[in-house]
Structures are given as C-alpha cells and as structure tokens.
Amino acid sequence: MQLDAILEVAIGLVFIWLVISVATMEVQSRISLFLGWRAEQLEKSILSMLKDEALVKKFYAHPLVIELTPKDGNGNLAKGKNGAIRKPGYIPNATFATVACEVIMNAGKEGEDVPLDTMSISEMKASMKSLAEKNPNLERINHYLMPNMEKAADDMEAKLAEYRKNTEGWFNDVMSQASNWYKTRSQWTAFWIGLLIAISMNIDTINIAQKLWQEPTARAVIVAQAQAEAQNDEPGASVSFDTAKSLNFPAGWTTTSLETTSCSLISIVDYRFVIRSAGECLAVTSLPALNNGWGLLVKLFGYLLSAAAAMQGAPFWFDILRKLVGVKPQQPETK
C-alpha cells in the first residue's frame, strides 16, 4: 500500500511538471515568435558562414528563400515588430545549399547574379579570383567546398552536385553548433518563464508533494487526470496554458478574510501579506509568515524545483509519465 502511494505521488508530481512545462512552452513559443529568436539565430549563423552582410541580404532576397518567408493573412510578406520583413526561422538543408552556392559563386563577379548551372568553368574561376580579393575568408572556405575546380570541365554536373553536397554538409555542421547554443538558451529561458508561472500560480513542488501524500482523494483525482493525459499521442494534448489554472491539483493562492477593512491595496499585517479586494482585507495564507525564515526558504526551493522541471520540457515529462502510468496497475471497475 505504501509503495502504491509513493508511485501515485510520483505520477502526480510528474503530471504537474508536465502541466507547467506545457504552459512554459506555450508562453516561450509566443515570445520567440513575436521576437523572432529562431529567425535571428539563423540569420546570425548564415552571416558567420558568408562573412558579409551584403551577401546575407542577397541570400534572403533569393526566390527560394523568399518562398520560405512568413506570410500574413493576405499572402504578403509578414513584417516584424520593427516594420522589417520577417526572416524564415527554418531553411531546409538542400535549399540552403542551392542558394548559398549561387550567392557565393556570384559574389566575385560583376553584374547581376546568374544561376549556378549557367556559369562556365572560366566564369567560376574568374569569380573566385575576384572573391579572394573581396572576401578571402569566404574564398578559403569555398576552396574546400569545391576542390580541384580545374578538373571540373570533365564532368561539370557531377562537380556541381559535389559542391552542393559539401555546402549542405557545411550548413549541417554550423546548424548543429547553433542548435546546441539555441537549446541552452531556450532551456534557461524556460527556467525563468517556469519560475514566473510557478510563483504566479503558487506551484510549489514541495507543498504539492506533501498535499498529495496527505490527501488520498486529491491524489486519486490527479492520478486519474495523469492517466487520461498519458493516453494521448502528444505531450499536453489535453493541457494548455488556458486550462492549467482549472486543473484539479493542490496549487494556487489561498486567502482568508480579516475582520478589519482598513488596509491598503497591498500591506503587511502580523508578518503576512494582506491585499484589498472588493472592499475586503484578505490575508494570504498559502505563503509562510514573513518572520518564518525557514518556511520562506522551503517555499522558494519549491518554486525553483518547479522552474527546473519546466526547464526539462514537456516531451521529457510526458515520456516519464507514460512509463510511470504503465507501471501502476489499473484499478478494476466496480459493478
């Protein structure tokens, strides 16, 4: 029986961590989309590769990249917060290779850009010679992407295919490094968003664990919710930021009415926060008294645990939840 209770508490905690992770991901996704974080990181990576802002502008002006640019409701190119056209947050490897090869090969030549397939060996050589003077760092990289250009005349089509393949591999390597950096940044962003959500909704992991252990009824309800969620194909399919507040788990702020009505909007009475609402003075009872240092420290630690859980992401907790629910035997139906 004790082991069943421990397992149910674990399921309840993981489910709550899944809820806060889903809410955090939703908030983070909205912020990232509004601020264009992913598109910004992609543009920085492309700039580090092409090493020239003018070439980056040519890259984003290419028809294949324009097709990937976000559109508004009227089918026009969407604009960001600064009024500038929004950049795509994702570019397929093959598309990047095609566009980058054309941009690089046209970088050293005069006049308008032309498709790579229409350029002759002599034009490529002349362009690369000019590029070596304008952008030696990029020319050096391009030398490794398209080695032995002198022999390309024997099989031009195969040489261009090799060039695109090498450029695609180059993009993969750079994006892998950028993805690791972006993932780290996203995790820390999720931590701070999760901490704000935990404090605003009073999602204190330690307090919740105590409540689930002490109250079998609340534990049974949340386990049932967790089991229903585990049947979904995607994490958080039945949970969102809008529904998180209404889920039946021990969280949220509680208050008690005071006899006095003489209080300001926010004040401290007998070491407790008191707020004025609808003409009443309400003491916040879900927060330890301000002279209870140990209680406040434990409360803060509970919030930090919730934020650290949000940092792991919804897929992580969804996978663990399904495993825990699979371990717990199903209760037989009563007739």
Residue frames relative to the residue before (quaternion, step in Angstrom):
aa qw qx qy qz dx dy dz
M 1.0000 0.0000 0.0000 0.0000 0.00 0.00 0.00
Q 0.6469 0.5195 -0.3157 0.4604 3.57 0.99 -0.87
L 0.6511 0.5139 -0.3181 0.4591 3.56 0.99 -0.82
D 0.6186 0.5379 -0.3391 0.4616 3.59 1.06 -0.72
A 0.6559 0.5070 -0.3108 0.4649 3.57 0.97 -0.85
I 0.6369 0.5197 -0.3288 0.4649 3.59 0.98 -0.82
L 0.6596 0.5079 -0.3049 0.4627 3.56 0.96 -0.90
E 0.6578 0.5093 -0.3102 0.4601 3.58 0.98 -0.84
V 0.6274 0.5152 -0.3365 0.4772 3.60 1.03 -0.74
A 0.6433 0.5193 -0.3190 0.4633 3.57 0.99 -0.85
I 0.6460 0.5078 -0.3192 0.4722 3.60 0.96 -0.85
G 0.6557 0.5237 -0.3086 0.4478 3.56 0.96 -0.88
L 0.6668 0.4959 -0.3022 0.4670 3.57 0.93 -0.89
V 0.6597 0.5007 -0.3152 0.4634 3.59 0.91 -0.88
F 0.6391 0.5234 -0.3315 0.4559 3.57 1.00 -0.76
I 0.6550 0.4983 -0.3079 0.4774 3.58 0.99 -0.84
W 0.6365 0.5072 -0.3261 0.4809 3.58 1.03 -0.73
L 0.6110 0.5292 -0.3464 0.4760 3.58 1.11 -0.63
V 0.6406 0.5340 -0.3239 0.4468 3.58 0.96 -0.87
I 0.7052 0.4449 -0.2779 0.4770 3.58 0.79 -0.98
S 0.6141 0.5391 -0.3506 0.4576 3.61 1.12 -0.57
V 0.6405 0.5105 -0.3194 0.4767 3.58 1.02 -0.81
A 0.6544 0.5022 -0.3113 0.4719 3.58 0.94 -0.88
T 0.6513 0.5173 -0.3100 0.4606 3.58 0.99 -0.85
M 0.6560 0.5118 -0.3099 0.4601 3.58 0.94 -0.89
E 0.6498 0.5182 -0.3242 0.4518 3.57 1.00 -0.80
V 0.6617 0.4871 -0.3024 0.4832 3.59 0.94 -0.88
Q 0.6678 0.5076 -0.3021 0.4530 3.56 0.91 -0.93
S 0.6333 0.5350 -0.3290 0.4521 3.58 1.02 -0.79
R 0.6606 0.5019 -0.3073 0.4661 3.59 0.96 -0.83
I 0.6578 0.4989 -0.3075 0.4731 3.56 0.97 -0.86
S 0.6636 0.5144 -0.3030 0.4508 3.57 0.92 -0.95
L 0.6615 0.5007 -0.3073 0.4661 3.58 0.99 -0.83
F 0.6660 0.5046 -0.3034 0.4580 3.57 0.95 -0.87
L 0.7545 0.3759 -0.2040 0.4978 3.58 0.92 -0.89
G 0.3831 -0.7592 0.4582 0.2588 3.60 1.27 -0.18
W 0.1358 0.8384 -0.5177 0.1030 3.58 1.02 0.78
R 0.6954 0.4780 -0.2949 0.4483 3.57 0.81 -0.97
A 0.6540 0.5010 -0.3080 0.4757 3.58 0.98 -0.84
E 0.6329 0.5362 -0.3238 0.4550 3.57 1.05 -0.78
Q 0.6650 0.4934 -0.3021 0.4724 3.57 0.97 -0.87
L 0.6343 0.5245 -0.3293 0.4626 3.58 1.02 -0.76
E 0.6559 0.5085 -0.3140 0.4611 3.58 0.96 -0.85
K 0.6384 0.5193 -0.3271 0.4645 3.60 1.00 -0.77
S 0.6444 0.5214 -0.3195 0.4592 3.58 1.02 -0.80
I 0.6618 0.4963 -0.3068 0.4708 3.57 0.97 -0.87
L 0.6262 0.5271 -0.3346 0.4670 3.59 1.06 -0.71
S 0.6545 0.5052 -0.3185 0.4637 3.58 1.00 -0.77
M 0.6594 0.4970 -0.3050 0.4745 3.58 1.17 -0.53
L 0.7597 0.3764 -0.2029 0.4899 3.59 0.81 -1.00
K 0.2504 -0.8382 0.4587 0.1558 3.58 1.31 -0.35
D 0.7170 0.3347 -0.2395 0.5626 3.58 1.12 0.61
E 0.4150 -0.7340 0.4786 0.2451 3.59 -0.61 1.12
A 0.6099 0.5536 -0.3552 0.4420 3.58 1.09 -0.67
L 0.6566 0.4953 -0.3099 0.4769 3.58 1.03 -0.79
V 0.6154 0.5406 -0.3468 0.4569 3.59 1.08 -0.71
K 0.6352 0.5170 -0.3280 0.4708 3.59 1.02 -0.78
K 0.6408 0.5069 -0.3210 0.4789 3.58 1.02 -0.79
F 0.6165 0.5574 -0.3398 0.4403 3.56 1.03 -0.81
Y 0.7327 0.4243 -0.2437 0.4729 3.59 0.78 -1.01
A 0.6421 0.5087 -0.3278 0.4707 3.60 1.22 -0.33
H 0.4700 0.6783 -0.4454 0.3474 3.60 1.26 -0.12
P 0.5877 -0.6164 0.3872 0.3532 3.64 -0.92 0.83
L 0.6519 0.5223 -0.3319 0.4382 3.61 0.96 -0.77
V 0.6739 0.4639 -0.2916 0.4956 3.58 1.08 -0.69
I 0.5948 0.5658 -0.3585 0.4444 3.57 1.07 -0.70
E 0.6298 0.5480 -0.3310 0.4399 3.58 1.05 -0.74
L 0.6895 0.4644 -0.2696 0.4860 3.60 1.19 -0.54
T 0.5049 0.6618 -0.4189 0.3628 3.57 1.28 -0.22
P 0.5393 -0.6366 0.4328 0.3413 3.64 -0.89 0.86
K 0.2402 -0.7652 0.5862 0.1143 3.55 -1.09 0.82
D 0.4341 -0.6676 0.5288 0.2938 3.56 -1.21 0.47
G 0.7650 -0.3873 0.2517 0.4489 3.57 -1.28 -0.12
N 0.6982 0.4550 -0.2662 0.4844 3.58 1.20 -0.48
G 0.5793 -0.6053 0.3692 0.4022 3.57 1.27 0.08
N 0.5289 0.6112 -0.4182 0.4145 3.57 1.27 0.14
L 0.6372 -0.5194 0.3916 0.4133 3.56 -1.23 0.37
A 0.4154 -0.7265 0.4918 0.2404 3.57 -0.76 1.07
K 0.2557 -0.7617 0.5781 0.1423 3.53 -1.16 0.68
G 0.4494 -0.7070 0.4924 0.2362 3.53 -1.14 0.78
K 0.7876 -0.3499 0.2386 0.4477 3.51 -1.37 -0.23
N 0.7072 0.4419 -0.2571 0.4883 3.60 1.16 -0.55
G 0.5810 -0.5960 0.3695 0.4132 3.57 1.25 0.09
A 0.5552 0.5976 -0.3957 0.4220 3.58 1.29 -0.07
I 0.5883 -0.5728 0.4294 0.3760 3.55 -1.18 0.54
R 0.4507 -0.7056 0.4811 0.2601 3.55 -0.85 1.00
K 0.3799 -0.7103 0.5499 0.2209 3.54 -1.08 0.79
P 0.5461 -0.5949 0.4562 0.3738 3.62 -1.13 0.48
G 0.3933 -0.7257 0.5155 0.2300 3.55 -1.09 0.71
Y 0.7764 0.1905 -0.1163 0.5894 3.57 1.28 -0.15
I 0.0278 -0.7718 0.6352 -0.0039 3.55 -1.01 0.89
P 0.4365 -0.7001 0.4886 0.2839 3.64 -0.66 0.99
N 0.6331 -0.5666 0.3767 0.3692 3.56 -1.11 0.71
A 0.6773 0.5004 -0.3016 0.4472 3.59 0.85 -0.97
T 0.6434 0.5158 -0.3248 0.4631 3.58 1.01 -0.79
F 0.6412 0.5167 -0.3290 0.4623 3.56 0.94 -0.85
A 0.6573 0.5234 -0.3219 0.4364 3.58 0.87 -0.93
T 0.6638 0.5099 -0.3083 0.4520 3.58 0.91 -0.90
V 0.7063 0.4599 -0.2655 0.4681 3.55 0.83 -1.03
A 0.6670 0.5142 -0.3135 0.4386 3.59 0.87 -0.93
C 0.6326 0.5337 -0.3370 0.4487 3.60 0.97 -0.80
E 0.6725 0.4863 -0.2996 0.4706 3.57 0.94 -0.87
V 0.6600 0.5107 -0.3133 0.4532 3.58 0.94 -0.90
I 0.6757 0.4921 -0.3022 0.4581 3.58 0.90 -0.89
M 0.6988 0.4772 -0.2831 0.4515 3.57 0.84 -0.94
N 0.6927 0.4391 -0.2774 0.5004 3.60 1.16 -0.49
A 0.4849 0.7085 -0.4193 0.2950 3.56 1.27 -0.28
G 0.7593 0.4041 -0.2152 0.4624 3.57 1.00 -0.78
K 0.6407 0.5423 -0.3300 0.4318 3.58 1.22 -0.25
E 0.4706 -0.6545 0.5140 0.2931 3.54 -1.23 0.41
G 0.7232 0.4344 -0.3128 0.4364 3.54 -1.22 0.45
E 0.7368 -0.4084 0.3007 0.4470 3.55 -1.32 -0.21
D 0.5653 -0.5911 0.4535 0.3542 3.54 -1.23 0.53
V 0.1258 -0.7726 0.6185 0.0692 3.54 -1.15 0.70
P 0.6155 -0.5479 0.3999 0.4014 3.63 -1.12 0.53
L 0.5987 -0.6078 0.3946 0.3414 3.54 -1.06 0.80
D 0.6570 0.5439 -0.3173 0.4145 3.59 0.97 -0.85
T 0.6869 0.4824 -0.2911 0.4591 3.59 1.16 -0.45
M 0.5726 0.5992 -0.3821 0.4088 3.58 1.26 -0.13
S 0.3695 -0.7153 0.5499 0.2224 3.57 -1.02 0.80
I 0.6832 -0.4697 0.3582 0.4293 3.57 -1.30 0.26
S 0.6593 0.5130 -0.3171 0.4491 3.57 0.91 -0.89
E 0.6452 0.5089 -0.3254 0.4679 3.60 1.02 -0.75
M 0.6368 0.5259 -0.3243 0.4613 3.57 1.02 -0.79
K 0.6605 0.5100 -0.3067 0.4578 3.56 0.93 -0.92
A 0.6609 0.4988 -0.3094 0.4676 3.56 0.95 -0.86
S 0.6467 0.5191 -0.3175 0.4599 3.57 1.01 -0.82
M 0.6741 0.4904 -0.2972 0.4655 3.59 0.93 -0.88
K 0.6151 0.5374 -0.3478 0.4604 3.59 1.07 -0.66
S 0.6691 0.4783 -0.2888 0.4901 3.56 1.01 -0.83
L 0.6279 0.5441 -0.3280 0.4495 3.59 1.07 -0.76
A 0.6019 0.5741 -0.3515 0.4297 3.58 1.09 -0.72
E 0.6814 0.4634 -0.2857 0.4892 3.57 1.12 -0.60
K 0.7115 0.4550 -0.2544 0.4712 3.59 1.02 -0.84
N 0.8085 0.0172 0.0540 0.5857 3.58 0.88 -0.93
P 0.1280 -0.8528 0.5007 0.0756 3.62 0.41 1.18
N 0.6200 0.5510 -0.3553 0.4310 3.61 1.04 -0.67
L 0.6743 0.4716 -0.2903 0.4885 3.57 0.94 -0.87
E 0.6281 0.5339 -0.3399 0.4527 3.61 1.01 -0.77
R 0.6355 0.5313 -0.3333 0.4503 3.57 1.01 -0.78
I 0.6479 0.4992 -0.3116 0.4837 3.58 1.02 -0.81
N 0.6619 0.5190 -0.3042 0.4472 3.55 0.93 -0.90
H 0.5800 0.5833 -0.3663 0.4350 3.56 1.14 -0.58
Y 0.6837 0.4550 -0.2796 0.4973 3.58 1.08 -0.73
L 0.6364 0.5288 -0.3341 0.4513 3.58 1.12 -0.58
M 0.7938 0.1333 -0.0588 0.5905 3.59 1.08 -0.70
P 0.0116 -0.8367 0.5472 -0.0219 3.59 0.39 1.21
N 0.8298 0.2293 -0.1617 0.4823 3.54 -1.29 0.36
M 0.0833 0.8302 -0.5444 0.0866 3.55 0.85 0.96
E 0.5672 0.6210 -0.3802 0.3848 3.60 1.14 -0.59
K 0.7158 0.4378 -0.2461 0.4853 3.57 1.12 -0.68
A 0.4484 0.7313 -0.4342 0.2748 3.57 1.26 -0.07
A 0.5684 0.6237 -0.3895 0.3691 3.58 1.11 -0.55
D 0.5868 0.5939 -0.3711 0.4066 3.60 1.12 -0.55
D 0.7911 -0.0384 0.0548 0.6080 3.57 1.00 -0.81
M 0.1791 -0.8438 0.5002 0.0754 3.53 0.33 1.31
E 0.6569 0.5317 -0.3147 0.4322 3.58 0.92 -0.91
A 0.6693 0.4896 -0.2961 0.4740 3.58 0.94 -0.88
K 0.6458 0.5319 -0.3215 0.4435 3.57 1.03 -0.78
L 0.6603 0.4927 -0.3039 0.4784 3.56 1.00 -0.81
A 0.6183 0.5347 -0.3390 0.4657 3.59 1.08 -0.70
E 0.6424 0.5081 -0.3117 0.4817 3.57 1.05 -0.80
Y 0.6240 0.5497 -0.3289 0.4475 3.56 1.05 -0.83
R 0.6765 0.4839 -0.2918 0.4724 3.57 0.90 -0.95
K 0.6426 0.5280 -0.3226 0.4519 3.57 0.98 -0.82
N 0.6676 0.4929 -0.2994 0.4708 3.58 0.94 -0.87
T 0.6440 0.5152 -0.3144 0.4700 3.57 1.05 -0.80
E 0.6305 0.5258 -0.3252 0.4694 3.57 1.05 -0.76
G 0.6479 0.5078 -0.3107 0.4752 3.58 1.02 -0.79
W 0.6123 0.5436 -0.3299 0.4698 3.56 1.09 -0.76
F 0.6571 0.5027 -0.2971 0.4767 3.57 0.96 -0.91
N 0.6283 0.5410 -0.3346 0.4480 3.60 0.98 -0.80
D 0.6651 0.5133 -0.2997 0.4521 3.57 0.91 -0.94
V 0.6796 0.4811 -0.2900 0.4719 3.57 0.90 -0.94
M 0.6758 0.4940 -0.2969 0.4594 3.58 0.94 -0.88
S 0.5966 0.5578 -0.3636 0.4479 3.58 1.09 -0.60
Q 0.6651 0.4822 -0.2915 0.4900 3.55 0.98 -0.86
A 0.6618 0.5029 -0.3040 0.4656 3.58 0.96 -0.88
S 0.6337 0.5398 -0.3307 0.4447 3.59 1.04 -0.77
N 0.6307 0.5240 -0.3344 0.4644 3.57 1.02 -0.76
W 0.6580 0.4938 -0.3089 0.4773 3.57 0.96 -0.87
Y 0.6697 0.5008 -0.3030 0.4571 3.59 0.92 -0.91
K 0.6259 0.5397 -0.3373 0.4508 3.57 1.05 -0.75
T 0.6483 0.5102 -0.3157 0.4688 3.57 0.96 -0.87
R 0.6512 0.5092 -0.3056 0.4724 3.56 0.96 -0.89
S 0.6614 0.5133 -0.3031 0.4551 3.58 0.94 -0.88
Q 0.6413 0.5307 -0.3287 0.4462 3.58 0.99 -0.80
W 0.6879 0.4597 -0.2902 0.4809 3.58 0.91 -0.85
T 0.6017 0.5299 -0.3579 0.4786 3.58 1.10 -0.58
A 0.6426 0.5193 -0.3101 0.4704 3.56 1.03 -0.85
F 0.6086 0.5572 -0.3554 0.4392 3.59 1.06 -0.72
W 0.7176 0.4432 -0.2689 0.4651 3.59 0.80 -0.97
I 0.6222 0.5079 -0.3452 0.4855 3.59 1.06 -0.66
G 0.6517 0.5181 -0.3081 0.4604 3.57 0.97 -0.88
L 0.6357 0.5221 -0.3323 0.4614 3.59 1.03 -0.74
L 0.6493 0.5062 -0.3176 0.4704 3.60 0.97 -0.81
I 0.6527 0.4970 -0.3160 0.4765 3.59 0.98 -0.83
A 0.6423 0.5344 -0.3238 0.4438 3.58 0.95 -0.88
I 0.6869 0.4633 -0.2888 0.4797 3.60 0.91 -0.87
S 0.6814 0.5013 -0.3050 0.4374 3.60 0.84 -0.92
M 0.7666 0.3152 -0.1755 0.5313 3.60 1.08 -0.70
N 0.3993 -0.7450 0.4457 0.2948 3.57 1.35 0.12
I 0.2738 0.7438 -0.5511 0.2610 3.56 0.84 1.03
D 0.0346 0.8114 -0.5701 0.1243 3.52 0.13 1.42
T 0.3940 -0.7628 0.4604 0.2255 3.58 -0.31 1.25
I 0.6718 0.5008 -0.3114 0.4482 3.60 0.87 -0.89
N 0.6688 0.4899 -0.2991 0.4725 3.58 0.91 -0.89
I 0.6451 0.5201 -0.3221 0.4578 3.58 0.98 -0.82
A 0.6388 0.5235 -0.3263 0.4598 3.59 0.97 -0.84
Q 0.6491 0.5106 -0.3145 0.4680 3.59 0.99 -0.82
K 0.6661 0.5040 -0.3054 0.4572 3.58 0.92 -0.89
L 0.6584 0.5026 -0.3160 0.4627 3.57 0.94 -0.85
W 0.6588 0.5053 -0.3128 0.4613 3.59 1.01 -0.74
Q 0.7331 0.4429 -0.2360 0.4590 3.58 0.98 -0.86
E 0.7774 0.3072 -0.1532 0.5270 3.60 1.12 -0.60
P 0.2746 -0.8045 0.5059 0.1464 3.61 -0.07 1.27
T 0.6210 0.5543 -0.3538 0.4265 3.59 1.04 -0.69
A 0.6677 0.4826 -0.2918 0.4860 3.57 0.89 -0.95
R 0.6301 0.5404 -0.3220 0.4552 3.55 1.07 -0.78
A 0.6636 0.5059 -0.3073 0.4574 3.58 0.93 -0.86
V 0.6422 0.5302 -0.3256 0.4478 3.58 1.00 -0.81
I 0.7147 0.4496 -0.2735 0.4607 3.56 0.82 -0.96
V 0.5957 0.5419 -0.3645 0.4676 3.60 1.13 -0.56
A 0.6304 0.5223 -0.3299 0.4700 3.58 1.04 -0.77
Q 0.6398 0.5081 -0.3206 0.4792 3.58 1.01 -0.78
A 0.6533 0.5177 -0.3096 0.4576 3.56 1.00 -0.85
Q 0.6505 0.5149 -0.3187 0.4583 3.58 0.97 -0.83
A 0.6385 0.5134 -0.3254 0.4720 3.59 1.03 -0.75
E 0.6566 0.5082 -0.3078 0.4647 3.59 0.98 -0.83
A 0.6477 0.5448 -0.3189 0.4266 3.60 1.02 -0.79
Q 0.6138 0.5608 -0.3499 0.4317 3.60 1.20 -0.37
N 0.5601 0.6148 -0.3870 0.3981 3.61 1.24 -0.30
D 0.5350 -0.6370 0.4601 0.3103 3.54 -1.26 0.40
E 0.7740 0.2456 -0.1289 0.5692 3.57 1.16 -0.59
P 0.5579 -0.6096 0.4382 0.3538 3.59 -1.12 0.63
G 0.8422 0.1680 -0.1309 0.4953 3.53 -0.92 0.93
A 0.2830 0.7916 -0.5050 0.1955 3.60 1.18 0.40
S 0.7680 0.2860 -0.1686 0.5478 3.59 1.10 -0.65
V 0.6700 0.4417 -0.2862 0.5235 3.58 1.30 0.25
S 0.0728 0.7822 -0.6166 0.0515 3.57 -0.94 0.85
F 0.7005 -0.4476 0.3295 0.4478 3.56 -1.27 0.13
D 0.6576 0.5220 -0.3138 0.4434 3.61 1.03 -0.72
T 0.7440 0.3976 -0.2264 0.4870 3.59 1.07 -0.66
A 0.4705 0.7063 -0.4366 0.2986 3.58 1.24 -0.28
K 0.6416 0.5506 -0.3300 0.4198 3.58 1.03 -0.81
S 0.7304 0.4534 -0.2368 0.4525 3.58 1.05 -0.76
L 0.4772 0.6697 -0.4528 0.3446 3.59 1.23 -0.10
N 0.4583 -0.7137 0.4720 0.2406 3.53 -1.03 0.86
F 0.4350 0.6436 -0.5455 0.3146 3.56 0.01 1.28
P 0.6110 -0.6102 0.3660 0.3470 3.60 -1.13 0.67
A 0.4252 0.6492 -0.5259 0.3481 3.56 0.07 1.30
G 0.5660 0.5847 -0.4468 0.3718 3.55 -1.28 0.14
W 0.5162 -0.6536 0.4688 0.2942 3.54 -1.25 0.49
T 0.1567 -0.7750 0.6074 0.0773 3.56 -1.06 0.81
T 0.0963 -0.7918 0.6026 0.0258 3.55 -1.10 0.74
T 0.1844 -0.7471 0.6219 0.1450 3.52 -1.33 0.29
S 0.4831 -0.6904 0.4651 0.2714 3.54 -0.99 0.87
L 0.2818 -0.7456 0.5826 0.1586 3.56 -1.05 0.85
E 0.5926 -0.5889 0.4124 0.3634 3.55 -1.18 0.51
T 0.6792 0.4891 -0.2923 0.4627 3.56 1.01 -0.78
T 0.2348 -0.7606 0.5866 0.1491 3.54 -1.21 0.52
S 0.5623 0.5913 -0.3831 0.4330 3.55 1.32 0.12
C 0.3975 0.6711 -0.5320 0.3296 3.56 0.02 1.32
S 0.4839 -0.6513 0.4998 0.3031 3.54 -1.19 0.52
L 0.7544 -0.3751 0.2606 0.4715 3.56 -1.30 -0.01
I 0.7616 -0.0433 0.0304 0.6459 3.58 1.04 -0.86
S 0.1343 0.7880 -0.5872 0.1271 3.57 -0.74 1.05
I 0.3666 -0.6969 0.5674 0.2410 3.55 -1.33 0.10
V 0.0229 0.7881 -0.6109 0.0728 3.55 -0.72 1.17
D 0.8335 -0.0475 -0.0135 0.5503 3.58 -0.69 1.11
Y 0.6834 -0.5254 0.2636 0.4329 3.56 0.92 1.04
R 0.6384 0.4746 -0.3560 0.4904 3.59 1.13 0.53
F 0.5056 -0.6251 0.4986 0.3242 3.53 -1.19 0.66
V 0.0655 -0.7749 0.6286 0.0123 3.54 -0.97 0.93
I 0.0905 -0.7941 0.6004 0.0289 3.56 -0.87 0.98
R 0.3480 -0.7180 0.5628 0.2159 3.55 -1.16 0.61
S 0.1113 0.7877 -0.5919 0.1297 3.55 -0.74 1.11
A 0.8489 -0.0193 -0.0324 0.5272 3.57 -0.83 1.06
G 0.7173 -0.4626 0.2482 0.4581 3.57 1.00 0.85
E 0.6498 0.4931 -0.3208 0.4813 3.60 1.27 0.04
C 0.3486 -0.6846 0.5930 0.2411 3.54 -1.28 0.48
L 0.0594 -0.8222 0.5657 -0.0218 3.57 -0.55 1.19
A 0.2643 -0.7567 0.5812 0.1404 3.56 -0.83 1.03
V 0.3958 -0.7109 0.5316 0.2354 3.58 -0.87 0.97
T 0.1623 -0.8331 0.5263 0.0512 3.58 -0.42 1.25
S 0.6383 0.5399 -0.3397 0.4308 3.61 1.19 -0.32
L 0.6513 0.4340 -0.3210 0.5333 3.57 1.29 0.27
P 0.5091 -0.6556 0.4530 0.3254 3.63 -0.84 0.89
A 0.6143 -0.5396 0.4193 0.3945 3.55 -1.19 0.50
L 0.5779 -0.6394 0.3893 0.3250 3.56 -1.03 0.81
N 0.6629 0.4694 -0.3178 0.4891 3.60 1.21 -0.29
N 0.5717 0.5521 -0.3805 0.4728 3.57 1.34 0.14
G 0.1938 -0.8392 0.4994 0.0935 3.56 0.25 1.29
W 0.6685 0.4973 -0.3065 0.4603 3.57 0.91 -0.89
G 0.6504 0.5201 -0.3181 0.4531 3.59 0.97 -0.82
L 0.6543 0.5032 -0.3087 0.4727 3.58 1.01 -0.81
L 0.6353 0.5295 -0.3247 0.4589 3.58 1.05 -0.77
V 0.6531 0.4982 -0.3062 0.4811 3.59 0.97 -0.85
K 0.6273 0.5398 -0.3289 0.4549 3.57 1.05 -0.80
L 0.6552 0.5056 -0.3027 0.4727 3.55 0.94 -0.92
F 0.6468 0.5181 -0.3190 0.4598 3.58 0.98 -0.83
G 0.6238 0.5385 -0.3317 0.4591 3.59 1.08 -0.72
Y 0.6439 0.5006 -0.3145 0.4856 3.57 1.05 -0.77
L 0.6545 0.5171 -0.3155 0.4524 3.59 0.95 -0.86
L 0.6189 0.5281 -0.3431 0.4694 3.59 1.07 -0.68
S 0.6474 0.5091 -0.3176 0.4699 3.58 0.98 -0.81
A 0.6584 0.4995 -0.3089 0.4706 3.59 0.99 -0.83
A 0.6411 0.5157 -0.3231 0.4676 3.58 1.02 -0.79
A 0.6229 0.5229 -0.3374 0.4740 3.59 1.10 -0.67
A 0.6436 0.5160 -0.3221 0.4645 3.61 0.97 -0.83
M 0.5990 0.5928 -0.3398 0.4175 3.56 1.15 -0.68
Q 0.6494 0.5497 -0.3129 0.4220 3.61 1.13 -0.65
G 0.4693 -0.6989 0.4285 0.3281 3.59 1.16 -0.47
A 0.6150 -0.5956 0.3920 0.3367 3.56 -1.15 0.71
P 0.6402 0.5294 -0.3635 0.4216 3.69 0.83 -0.76
F 0.6173 0.5572 -0.3415 0.4379 3.58 1.04 -0.78
W 0.7332 0.4153 -0.2444 0.4797 3.60 0.78 -1.00
F 0.5934 0.5635 -0.3682 0.4413 3.58 1.12 -0.58
D 0.6433 0.5180 -0.3144 0.4680 3.58 1.01 -0.82
I 0.6677 0.4822 -0.3001 0.4812 3.60 0.95 -0.87
L 0.6294 0.5451 -0.3402 0.4371 3.59 0.98 -0.80
R 0.6629 0.5025 -0.3134 0.4580 3.59 0.90 -0.89
K 0.6449 0.5127 -0.3232 0.4656 3.59 1.04 -0.72
L 0.6731 0.4896 -0.3024 0.4646 3.60 0.93 -0.86
V 0.6461 0.5065 -0.3177 0.4744 3.57 1.00 -0.82
G 0.6327 0.5312 -0.3284 0.4578 3.59 1.09 -0.65
V 0.6403 0.5173 -0.3234 0.4668 3.59 1.16 -0.60
K 0.6746 0.5005 -0.3007 0.4517 3.59 0.97 -0.86
P 0.3906 -0.7229 0.5116 0.2511 3.62 -0.71 1.00
Q 0.4883 -0.6641 0.4849 0.2922 3.56 -1.05 0.79
Q 0.4650 -0.6723 0.5015 0.2833 3.55 -1.04 0.83
P 0.4618 -0.6781 0.4825 0.3067 3.63 -0.86 0.82
E 0.4937 -0.6601 0.4775 0.3042 3.55 -1.03 0.77
T 0.3472 -0.7325 0.5514 0.1970 3.55 -1.03 0.87
K 0.3235 -0.7500 0.5496 0.1757 3.52 -0.96 0.87
